[in-house]
Amino acid sequence: MGEMVAHGAGVDSSRVTGKQEGTEYFLFADRSDRTKVMAGIRQHPLGARRLGEVCSSIDSHVDRTFLIEVFFTFAARKFLQAVHHEQLQPKLSSNTRPTRSVMPRKIDPLNRNLYGSVTAILTVTDVKAAVAFYQKAFGFAKRGIMTGPDGKAIHAELTLRGTTLMLGPEMPQMGSRSAKTVGASPTTLYLLTQDADKVVAKAVKLGATPKGPVMDMFWGDRCGTVLDPEGYTWMVATHIAQPTPKEMQQTMNEQMASQQAASAAASAS
């Protein structure tokens, strides 16, 4: 390789090449010809392919800094990309050097950059329509939508303040049916917002069904409940107070007594 690069770049090979167990390596007396050698590596078709052979034969007599400079701009980027994508083995070995490991990129098994501990996945009748509703009504941002071979959406992800919401289409053959198709959902999603009254009003305007008035609750939140177009229940809340456990218990008793009285009055009439 040393002769190939030296001759290809017009450099005196007597100052360039050496031999070690049949493998040629670079040995530069000075650094004045680096630009020419770099050009030779790039021009010769074997330059990149012989990178591993050259690097594996480096000994203490070689200018290692120059080797790094020569090859880095030409091969390092593609080499590291290949290792990251498992196209190359992460270890390079030779008969003359100890095995060197290229550390793979560390993967977080919890994938904390994208997801929290629990992520809800809703089955919906229309993925794109559901994405649009949740964006407009509740302020979610669209992370992405994946489509299948037929062009239909098969997966979507939305985000809101660090929370991810996934959506998927109905797949009756797999037992996946939406709340709208089933007729109800045992799950309620609790959404904290800056202004529960405004968000509830906007959701209703966009097609949600209100389930009672927005009111102050005993745990310190002002809440309103709506049923979205896909049949899922959302409690939209704004935190307005921080009651003590004793205060919560007292307010809960008062609210339940009031509700029971209202129900009795309605039944009597």
N, C-alpha and C positions, 0 to 999 in steps of 0.2 A: 504493500500500500504506500509506503514511504516513497519508493521510486516512482510509482504511478503519479502521486500527487506532485512530487518535485518536478518530474519531467513535464506533467500537464500544465504546471504553472510557470515553467521556465526557471526553476531554482536548482542550484548545484546539489545533486543528489549525494555527493561525497560528504556534505555537511548535514544531510537530512536523515538518511536511513540507517538502520541497525538491524540486527537479527537476534532473535531469541527463540530457540527451539522451533525454527521454521516459520515464525510469525514476525513480520516486519513491524517496526514501530518508529515513532518520530523521536529524533534527538537533535535539538537545535543548539548550535554554538552561539547564535545571537538571534534577535527577534526582528531583524530588519525585513525578513521575507514573509512575514505573517500574512500580509494582504494577498500576496501572490499564491501562497499555499491555500488560503481560504478559497480563492477563485478556482484553484485546481480541484479541490474537493467537490465544489459545487458543479463543476463542468463534467467531471468523470462519472459515468453511470454506476460505478461500483462504490462511490464515495460513501453513501449512506448505508449500503448493505454491509460494508466492512467495518462499520462503527464499533460493533460489539467486539470484533477480533482485535482492533487496535486498542480499545480501552482495557481489555482484559490482559494485555501484555505489558502494561506500564510497570517499570521498576524504579528504583530510587535514583537512577541516572537520568530520568526523563523529566523535561520541563512540564510538569503536570498542569501548571496554571495555563500554559499556552494551549495544551490539549483541550482544556475546558473552554477557553476562548474560541478556539477554532471550530469545535463541534457544536457549541451551545446554540449559536444563531441558526445553524443549519438543521440540526437534528433533535435538539432537546424537546421542543414543543410537541412534535409528532410522537416522539418516543414516550413522553409522559402521558399523552392522550391515549396512546395504545395500551399502556400499562393500566390506566384508570378504567378502560373499557374491557380489560381482561383479554386483549388481543395478543399480549405478550406475557410471558411468565414474569412474575415480579422479582425473580432472581436471575443474575447473570453469573455463570461459572466458567472457569477455564482450568487448564492443567498447571498453570504457573502462578495463579493468584488465588487467595482464599475466596470463598463464595461471598458475594456482596448482595445485600437485600435492598430492594427499592421499596420503601414503606408504602403500602397502599393507603389511599385516602380513608380516614377513619369514618365509619358509618355509625350514626346514632341509632341504636335499636329502637328507641322510643320516637324517633323522627320529630323531635320537639320544635324544629324550625317551622313545621307546617301544622302540627296537630297538638291538641291538648290530651289529657288522659282519656277522655271519653268524647267520641264524635257521633252525633246523631245522623242516621241515614233515613231519609223519608222516601217511600215509594209513592210516585205520583203518576197521574194519567198522562200528563203532558210536561216533560222536563223543562222545555224552553219557556212555556207559559208560567210555570211555577217559579223559575229563575227570575223572570220579569216581575212577577208579583212581589216576591220577597225583596227584590232590589228597591222597587218603588215604595212599597208599603212600610217596610221595616228597616231599610237602609243598608241591606247587605251589599257587599261588593262581590263581583263575579271573579273567581279565581280561574275558572276554565270549564269548558264543556267538551266532552269526548263523544265523537260520533262513530257509529258502526259502519260496516261495509255498505249498508243501504242508505246511509246519510242521516239516519235517525239518531237522536241523542241517547246515549246509553249510560252516561254518568256526568254529573255536574258537581262543582264544589263552589260554595259561597263562604265568605268570611265576614265577621263582624267583631271588631275589638278583640282579636286574638282567638275567636271561636270559629270553628269550621262547621258548616252544615253541608252534608252530602245529599244528593238527590239521584234517584234511579227510576227507570220506567217499570211499569207492571210486567211481570213475567209469570203468568198463571201456571205454566208448566213447572216453575220452580217454587210455587206457592207464594210469590210476591204479588200482593194486591194492595192498591191504595186505600186510604181511609174513605175516600169518596166512593169507591166500588163496594167496599165492605159495608159502608153505611155509618161507621163511627170509628173512633180510635181511642184506645184506653190511655193514650199518652197526651199530656199537656205540655207545651213548650212555654217556659217562663222567660219573657223578654224585658230586660230593663232598658228604659229610654229616658231621655231628658224631660219629655212631656207626654205622659200617658194619654191625656185627653186628645191631643193633636194627632198622635200616632193612631189611636183607635179610630178617630174620625176619618183619617186618610185611608186606613185599611178598609173601612166600610165603603167609602167612596169608590175604591178600586175593586170591590166585589166580595169583601168579607161580610159575614153575618154577625151582628152584635148579639151577645148573650148577657144581657143585663147592663145596668149603668156603670160608669166609671165611678169608683168610690174609695174613700180612705179605709184601709184595712187595719186590723188590730196589730199586725206585726210591723207596722211602720211604713208600708208602701201604699201608694194610691194605684189601684188596679182597674183594668177593664178587660173583659174577655171577648174574643172574637173567634169565629170559625172561618178559616181561610177557604178559598175556592176548591182546594184539594181535600177538604174535610178534616183538617187538623186544627186542634184548639190551641190558641195562643192567649196566655195571660200577659197583657202588656202593662208594665208597672214603672212607677217612678218612686224612688226612695225619698220619703219626706220627713221621717222621724226615727228616733232610735229609742224605743220604749224599753223599759226594764222587763224582765220576765213577769214580775208581779203586775205591772201595768198591762202587759199583753193579755194576761189571764183575765184581768178585770174587764178590759175592753171586749175580749172575745165573748165573755158571758153576756155582756150588755147587747152586743150585736146579735148573738144567737137568740136572745130573748125577744129582741125587736123583730127579727125575721119570723119567729114562731107566731108572734102576735099578728103580724101582717098576714101570714098564711091563714090563720084562723079567721081573721076578718074577711078575707077573700072567699073562704069556703062558706061562711055564713051568708054572704050576700049571693 
